[in-house]
């Protein structure tokens, strides 16, 4: 049966090439490009507001009910609002011309190695799988934050997971918020279990600890999410190793941390691993660790040991490999080639225990050797070892610390005894077993426990199996508590006396007269309280930082230390995440058993920004006054002395950066030695000899053997300096951001007040600006209820009085919300035009603003977007110009009655056939090269494994041919088949990176720009074009000649409209290769004429400061010309510059040029 057709009676021509509303299909009006009957229905090809094409099928009734949207594109709209719309687009896609966009928007001063890592190594990769393995202190957190910010601004990522050690969660949250305005939710057990809806699903930006997320009931929820980016700090903690057993094939033994990371690494588009110690001296673990980057690239070491080593070396020897970057601290320099780190000096301060202190040391050691004997395996052994370690360290810390520890332990054990005595014998045994069951995670070491966890371990853990054993321990504890109390209250504290004597050394002279600063580390809160009280009795001003303080309290203490206090007494809470480079003296009152902690502590003051040599004083007691040895002290002093001697081999500072690896390579487990030496003091000499025998050259040998030495990279300073010049010149200027935000906020009804100090406040943010329905809130988070102090200039954040200011920029949630609100309000302005004025124009012209995109796979993924500007002259000729030319024109002040016509399709075709095609070719070439490199490495890795499997199978077949009773293992043939299939799929996946095509082009707005003409109010600003061109050309030639004669290299950059005319580079410095730069704005005028700079030129002068020069050539076309130069004219001439708003210029009288200028 044939259905009835209405096509012959239906008219649809009236909707073709018109905007229509389709509310149940699209939220915004769409343009109908064609209509085609399909049976009883109609297929419409439509173009959406973002430029993308789509097809839908409508019924006849729907066609009849279509409403055409009234288009008034031939009528002008409000010029200021249209300009605001264009500026919104220009700033949103500023990354297309500001190569370091996130740097411009963040409260940081980046360094060359950070720029190289983010913008040259990581950001260009279509799918990032990267290990950043720089030395400590290089700023890996900053680089990760910069990468996150940049990728978010480019709409490349949204859902981000950061895994870190528990002690670093707050530091990461604080730095990402403080420097990048990025809020990440810290998720732990309490917050996770409170939620009805999975918080992993609800939140887009999460920080959590490795050891929380690895738990089996947690990791499943983490794995369920589709993360766009996963970052793992201290990633070497995710370890696996090869277990070899007789009569069985080797297997990979994976920790829970590794299993968590391995599964997470499979799903996200982008993975970043951070560590300063990638190998820890263990080749097998290192090989497994690298598989987290890409398991298809790095072979399984338990199956392909030789191939794993060969592939690793092959990858590492290429400095441009896309997987790993490692730079050493001694090679890091600033943009001028100056080393970033000052010298550091280490001094051992030995002291001797009194007879009474030694007797207490001996008694506590006997207690440990009786009641906490290391035995068992796994969790039980680790729990006993950690409990002993905490006791021994507190014993070495101070008499007060061990007294308080023993007292708390006694109280808890007595409470446990009371509880047990109320139970039946059977229940007692069960209760004791439960207490023994409170074991620590066997993957933890002593450095992973905070002081609260240490206290819990000391208070609750027991090795007692019977109630009589517990009673015996309590009796011993009572005696120890009495002994410790007597010594604390009645005997002199030899360690405190050593501290008092140390503060009299010459290095502390500034501290004594009130000018200096000292950071003093202890491992325990009790000791902190004890010595802080004593130091204050010595008339020093003190502050404290410890683990019980929240982030706000720590910040206040840090500020107190910087401004007021002389000595900051701190526990390990200040060992990570706090920057104190205004201090250059440190005392390690307690020596940590993990020597890497020494480097972490020193890193608080010996870091980028430190201007003085750093001195560290290490306190250690290695014997009593009667000559009896303190075994732990003997071991630690021997190690400290050995470290100082090793500096000659490894370099002055590097020994501290790699001490963990050196000990591992020499098979020295310091914590185990210290524990066993206390239990078996007769082995002390054996252990001291082992430490003396540490060979630092093993590190070099190992790094050469494994290939990690090949991965060391050096910053290309000449290339980076040039990139830095160009980036500075193209940087999004904060003045434009400020002007836009203030105007946009006014348009959307957000109240802003200017403060007396020049900054701004927003006393109230309405709920409509904080709605979770807003796309900006979903992406950047919810704005606060109020902002008491905001700025648009990162320099303000460096001033003490503005340390509490918030930097407002396009990456900030409030900025994004205001921009979204404005965009919604002005969406009717899209594709419209208005009239503007250009005082320098000689004839009318059009400025067309369009957005173009480049897309790839899968699903038309947007990989690039840019706002471009086209200038169409009176003849209809088109040319590209910088979009920021919109700031050099001003709204036409008079009514404009004409209705000029423009052909936007002509502009789109011009852009499509020219610049967009060129941009597509550039991106295609870059992505093809990156895909080629990855494919080349992958093919070599796959081929090596395939060859090995084929060889193993052939060997078995050869034995079969000789008549041996063997068979080919089925798993070998299956593994070979799977490997071949994986290779094909992986290479096909990588080839997808090379799919790049032109995306849509959208018309944003057009400016019809008029010359001043006969408007009398602008006549004084009109210059005769012919005379002006001659003067400018002559002046340019004079300035270029002048610069060349001085040995500089001038380059005419005036065609690029950068805000200046000439870039001039100095000769290279012979030592560093650094080249100075001058950006020169040239003005050729008749003597006595005022000098005018466009708004763009004036703001560029403000931005570039001392590198911006104004060269004025008087009478340049005459033989008696004169030239005057002014460095930093925005600063030197600010008092004289007058803004002429109608024509968007700043004007400076000639007499002021003569007064300030240098001839």
Buried (B, 14 or more C-beta within 10 A) or exposed (E): EEEEEBEEEEEBEEBEEBBBBBEEEBEBBBBBEEBEBEEEBBBBBBBBBEBBEEEBEBEBEBBEEBEEBEEEBEEBBBBEBBBBBBBBBBBBBBBBBBBBBBBBBBBBBBBBBBBBBBBBBBBEBBBBBBBBBBBBBBBBBBBBBBBBBBBBBBBBBBBBBBBBBBBBBBBBBBBBBBBBBBBBBBBBEEEBEEEEEEBBEEBBBBBBBBBBBBBEEBBEBBBEBEBBBBBBBBBBBBBBBBEEEEEEEBBBBBBBBBBBBBEBBEBBBBBBBBBBBBBBBBBBBBBBBBBBBBBBBBBBBBBBBEBBBBBBBBBBEBEEBBBBBBBBBBBBBBBBBEEBBBEBEBBBBBBBBBEBBBBBBEBBBEBBBEBBEBEBEEBBBBBBBBBBBBBBBBBBBBBBBBBBBBBBBBEBBBEBBEEBEEBEEEEBBEBBEEBBEEBBBBBBBBBBBBBEBBBBBBBBBBBBEEBEBBBBBBEBBBEBBEBBBBBBEEBEBBBBEBBEEBBEBEBBEBBBEEEBBBBBBBBBBBBBBBBBEBBEEEEBEBBBBBBEBEEEEBBEBBBBBBEEBBBBBBBBBBBBBBBBBBBBBBBBBBBBBBBBBBBBBBBBBBBBEBEBEBBBBBBBBBBBEEEBBBBBBBBBBBBBEBBEEBBEEBBEBBBBBBBBBBBBBBEBEBBBBBBBBBBEBEBBEEBBEBBEEBEBEBBEEBBEEBBBBBBBBEBBBEEBBBBBBBBBBBBBBBBBBBBBBBBBBBBBEBEBEEEEEEBBBBEEBEEEBBEEEBEBBEBBBBBEEEBBBBBBBBEBBEEEEBBEBBBBBBBBBBBBBBBBBBBEBBEEBBBBBBBBBBBBBBEBBBBBBBBBBBBBBEEEBBBBBBBBBBBBEEEEEBEEBBBBBBBBBBBBEEEBEEEEEBEBEBBBEBBBEBBBEEBBEEBBEBBBEBBBBBBEBBEBBBEBBBEBBEEBBEEBEEBEEEEEEEEBEEEBEEBBEEBEEBBEEBBEBBBBBBBBBBBBBBBBBBBBBBBBEEBEEBEEBBBEEEEEEBBBBBBBBBBBEBBEEEEBEBEBBBEBBBBBBBBBBBEBEEEBEBBBBBBBBBBBBEEEBBBBBBBBBBBBBBBBEEBBBBBBBBBBBEEEBBBBBBBBBBBBBBEBBEEBEBBBBBBBBBEBBBEBBEE
